Amino acid sequence: MTEFERVLVQSFNTFFQEKDIKGIAHRLKQHRFTPQFLDVLVDSLDPDYYLGIECKSISVDKGAKALYFTQHFTTDKNGSHQIDRISDFLKRSGRTGFLAVELKMGVGHSREAYIIPWNVLQERFHQDDATKFTIGEIQEFCRIERTGNKYVIDPQGWKRGPRILV
């Protein structure tokens, strides 16, 4: 589990406890030859908190300019792309999906995290000429604010698309 995933799970669980909401965020243990559908699962009887979140980290400080559909996502031995596999899981489970992207800005700079609604990611992936989301495009989505060492959880605010359409 990456630090980003761990902090996101802890932030959700703190949020549920502080708001007295019945819900839990967790990450299933990943086994070597067993596929993992998503990085973070959030379970609650409240449909606003029945979520699936895939997490990706990009090292902007090391020259990364985009989140690429071929480089940052996997294709399994049957040729099924990770975005399609996750989309199928979300559809069958009834969860609302998100892609959380952490931008590592380098030593002395705070990391930034953004949340992209899964349906927006899926639409972009299936555009004929689409291969990526640039760093600038990612930064147009809702930023996941940090307070101390926790993220501020706001799934209602996350459901919108980019602040500015590009």
SULRA-V900371 format. One record per pair of residues at least 24 apart in sequence whose ideal C-beta (glycine too) atoms are under 10 Angstrom apart, sorted by the first residue. I is the first residue (numbers start at 0). GAP is how many residues later the second one is. D is the distance in Angstrom with one decimal. If there is no record, write none. Layout:
BEGIN
i: (I	I)
gap: (GAP	GAP)
d: (D	D)
END
This chain:
BEGIN
i: (0	0	0	0	0	0	0	1	1	1	1	1	1	2	2	2	3	3	3	3	3	3	3	3	3	3	3	3	4	4	4	4	4	4	4	4	5	5	6	6	6	6	6	6	6	7	7	7	7	7	7	7	7	7	7	7	7	7	8	8	8	8	8	8	9	9	9	10	10	10	10	10	10	10	10	11	11	11	11	11	11	11	11	11	11	11	12	12	12	13	13	13	14	14	14	14	14	14	14	14	15	15	15	15	15	17	18	18	20	20	20	20	21	21	22	22	22	22	23	24	24	24	24	26	26	34	34	34	34	34	34	36	36	36	36	36	36	36	36	36	37	37	37	37	37	37	37	37	37	37	37	38	38	38	39	39	40	40	41	41	41	41	41	42	43	45	46	46	46	47	47	47	47	48	48	48	49	49	49	49	49	50	50	50	50	50	50	50	50	51	51	51	51	51	51	51	51	51	51	52	52	52	52	52	52	52	52	52	52	53	53	53	53	53	53	53	53	53	53	53	53	54	54	54	54	54	54	55	55	55	55	55	55	55	55	56	56	56	56	56	56	56	57	57	57	57	57	57	57	57	58	58	58	58	58	59	59	59	59	59	59	59	59	59	59	60	60	60	60	60	60	60	61	61	63	63	63	64	64	64	64	65	65	65	65	65	65	65	65	66	66	66	66	66	66	66	66	66	66	66	67	67	67	68	68	68	68	68	68	68	69	69	70	70	71	71	71	71	72	72	72	80	81	82	82	82	82	82	82	83	83	83	85	85	85	86	86	86	86	86	86	89	89	89	95	95	95	96	96	97	97	97	97	97	97	98	98	98	99	99	99	100	100	100	100	100	100	101	102	102	102	102	109	110	111	111	111	111	111	111	112	112	112	112	112	112	112	113	113	113	113	113	113	113	113	113	114	114	114	114	114	114	114	114	114	114	114	115	115	115	115	115	115	116	116	116	116	116	116	116	118	118	119	119	119	122	132	132	133	135	136	136	136	137	138	139	139	139)
gap: (26	27	28	29	38	39	54	25	37	53	54	55	100	54	99	108	35	36	51	52	53	96	97	98	100	107	109	147	34	35	48	49	50	52	95	97	34	49	95	104	106	139	142	143	144	31	32	34	45	47	92	94	105	107	136	142	143	145	30	31	32	33	44	46	139	140	141	133	135	136	138	139	140	141	142	28	29	30	32	37	39	41	138	139	141	143	29	137	140	136	137	139	27	34	135	136	137	138	139	140	26	28	30	33	137	135	30	134	24	25	27	28	24	27	25	26	27	28	25	24	26	28	128	26	28	39	41	45	47	50	54	45	48	49	51	52	53	55	56	58	44	47	48	51	52	55	57	59	60	61	80	47	60	61	58	60	52	54	53	54	56	111	113	52	111	109	47	48	49	48	107	108	111	47	104	106	43	44	45	46	105	39	44	45	46	47	67	104	107	34	37	38	41	42	43	44	45	46	66	42	43	44	45	46	47	62	65	102	105	28	29	32	36	43	44	45	46	47	62	64	67	43	44	45	46	47	58	43	44	45	46	47	60	77	82	43	44	45	46	47	54	56	43	44	45	46	47	75	77	80	43	44	45	46	47	42	43	44	45	46	49	51	52	75	78	42	43	44	45	46	47	48	42	44	39	40	71	67	69	70	71	65	66	67	68	69	70	71	72	32	34	36	49	54	65	66	67	68	70	71	63	64	65	52	55	56	61	62	63	64	61	62	60	61	27	29	60	61	26	48	52	44	43	35	38	39	41	42	43	38	41	42	32	35	36	31	32	34	35	38	39	28	29	32	59	62	63	24	25	43	44	46	57	60	61	34	39	42	44	51	58	32	34	37	38	40	43	42	32	35	36	40	36	35	26	27	31	32	33	34	25	29	30	31	32	33	38	24	25	26	27	28	29	30	44	48	26	27	28	29	36	39	40	42	43	44	45	24	25	26	42	45	46	24	25	41	42	43	44	45	40	42	40	41	42	38	29	33	32	30	25	27	29	24	24	24	25	26)
d: (5.5	10.0	8.9	8.0	8.0	9.3	9.4	9.7	8.0	6.7	9.5	6.5	8.3	8.9	8.9	9.3	8.7	9.6	5.5	8.7	5.8	7.4	9.3	4.6	9.3	7.9	7.1	9.2	5.0	5.9	8.5	9.7	5.0	9.4	8.5	9.4	9.5	10.0	9.4	9.9	9.1	8.7	6.7	6.8	6.4	8.2	5.6	9.5	6.9	6.7	6.4	9.1	8.1	9.9	8.1	9.2	6.0	8.7	9.1	5.8	9.2	8.7	9.3	9.9	8.5	6.6	8.7	8.6	8.9	9.2	9.0	4.5	4.2	7.6	5.6	7.6	10.0	5.8	9.6	8.2	8.6	9.0	9.6	8.4	5.6	9.2	9.4	10.0	9.5	6.0	9.4	8.1	9.9	9.0	8.5	8.9	8.3	4.0	8.9	9.5	8.9	7.6	9.8	7.6	8.5	9.6	9.9	8.9	9.5	6.5	9.2	6.7	7.3	8.8	9.4	4.7	8.5	9.3	9.4	8.8	8.2	8.5	8.9	9.7	9.4	9.3	7.2	9.9	9.4	7.6	9.8	9.7	7.2	6.4	9.1	4.4	8.7	9.8	8.3	9.6	10.0	9.7	6.1	6.9	8.1	9.4	8.3	7.6	9.5	9.9	9.7	9.8	9.8	8.1	9.0	7.7	8.9	7.7	8.0	9.1	9.6	9.3	8.3	9.0	10.0	9.8	8.1	9.3	7.8	8.0	5.7	6.6	9.0	8.9	9.0	6.4	8.3	6.8	5.4	6.7	9.7	9.2	5.7	5.3	7.2	6.6	9.6	6.5	9.1	7.2	6.9	5.5	7.0	9.9	4.2	7.4	4.8	7.5	7.7	9.2	9.5	7.3	4.9	7.5	5.3	8.1	8.8	9.8	9.6	7.9	8.7	5.9	9.7	7.5	7.5	5.2	7.2	9.4	9.6	7.9	8.6	9.4	7.9	4.8	7.8	7.0	8.9	6.7	7.4	5.2	7.2	9.9	9.7	9.9	9.7	9.4	7.6	4.4	7.9	6.1	8.4	9.2	6.6	7.2	5.6	6.8	9.9	9.7	7.3	8.0	9.7	8.4	4.7	8.9	8.1	10.0	5.1	6.2	5.5	7.3	8.9	9.5	8.6	6.0	9.8	9.1	6.0	5.7	2.9	7.5	9.7	7.3	7.9	8.0	8.4	8.5	7.3	8.5	6.5	6.1	9.2	8.2	4.0	6.2	4.7	6.4	9.1	8.1	8.2	8.3	6.1	9.5	9.0	9.2	6.0	4.7	8.2	8.1	8.8	6.4	6.2	4.6	8.6	9.1	8.3	5.6	7.3	5.9	6.4	8.7	7.1	8.7	9.5	8.5	9.9	9.1	8.7	9.6	9.7	9.7	8.5	7.6	9.8	8.7	6.6	6.3	9.3	4.8	8.6	8.3	8.0	8.9	7.3	9.0	8.7	7.0	8.7	8.8	5.2	8.6	9.5	6.1	9.1	9.0	7.5	9.0	7.4	8.2	8.4	9.8	9.6	9.8	8.1	6.1	8.7	8.8	9.3	9.1	6.7	8.9	9.1	7.9	9.2	5.3	9.4	8.1	9.3	8.8	6.7	7.1	7.7	9.9	7.4	8.1	8.9	7.4	6.6	8.4	9.7	8.8	9.8	9.9	7.0	4.1	8.6	7.5	6.6	5.2	6.4	8.4	4.7	6.7	5.5	6.6	9.6	9.8	6.2	5.2	8.0	5.5	9.6	9.0	8.7	8.7	4.5	9.2	10.0	9.6	5.0	8.4	8.7	8.4	8.5	8.2	8.9	6.9	6.0	7.5	6.4	9.7	9.5	8.8	9.5	5.3	7.7	9.7	10.0	9.8	8.7	7.7	7.3	9.8	5.7	9.2	9.2	5.4	8.2	6.2)
END
